[in-house]
Amino acid sequence: MRGAVVRRQSVDSSSIESVGYDAEDQTLELEYVNGGVYKYFGVPEFVHRRLLTSDRPGAFVNSVIKRNYEFREVR
């Protein structure tokens, strides 16, 4: 369902507070420790899984997510 609330889970990162994913819309939602929330669009599920299993989620976001997917700030 578009626009549905995405449930996020905490990750071990100094820059990212939590990660959520909507598989139907392929939308990744990141909450940063500074309080900002961003949605990244067209993110395949395997990329979401790689982020969750990354030893360095912040570095993964910077090198893979931000460079390859459109996003917008939602809060």
BELFEN-V225731 format. One record per pair of residues at least 24 apart in sequence whose C-alpha atoms are under 10 Angstrom apart, sorted by the first residue. I is the first residue (numbers start at 1). GAP is how many residues later the second one is. If there is no record, write none. Layout:
I&GAP + I&GAP
This chain:
1&24 + 2&25 + 9&43 + 10&42 + 11&40 + 11&41 + 11&42 + 11&43 + 11&45 + 11&46 + 11&47 + 12&40 + 12&42 + 12&43 + 12&44 + 12&45 + 12&46 + 13&41 + 13&42 + 13&43 + 13&44 + 13&45 + 13&46 + 14&42 + 14&43 + 14&44 + 15&41 + 15&42 + 15&43 + 15&44 + 15&46 + 16&41 + 16&42 + 16&45 + 18&34 + 19&29 + 19&32 + 19&33 + 19&38 + 20&28 + 20&32 + 21&24 + 21&27 + 21&28 + 22&26 + 23&25 + 27&42 + 27&44 + 28&37 + 28&41 + 28&43 + 29&42 + 29&43 + 29&44 + 29&45 + 30&31 + 30&43 + 30&44 + 31&42 + 31&43 + 31&44 + 32&26 + 35&40 + 36&37 + 36&38 + 36&39 + 37&35 + 37&36 + 37&37 + 37&38 + 38&33 + 38&34 + 38&35 + 38&36 + 38&37 + 39&30 + 39&31 + 39&32 + 39&33 + 39&34 + 39&35 + 39&36 + 40&25 + 40&26 + 40&28 + 40&29 + 40&30 + 40&31 + 40&32 + 40&33 + 41&24 + 41&27 + 41&28 + 41&29 + 41&30 + 41&31 + 42&26 + 42&27 + 42&28 + 42&29 + 43&25 + 43&26 + 43&27
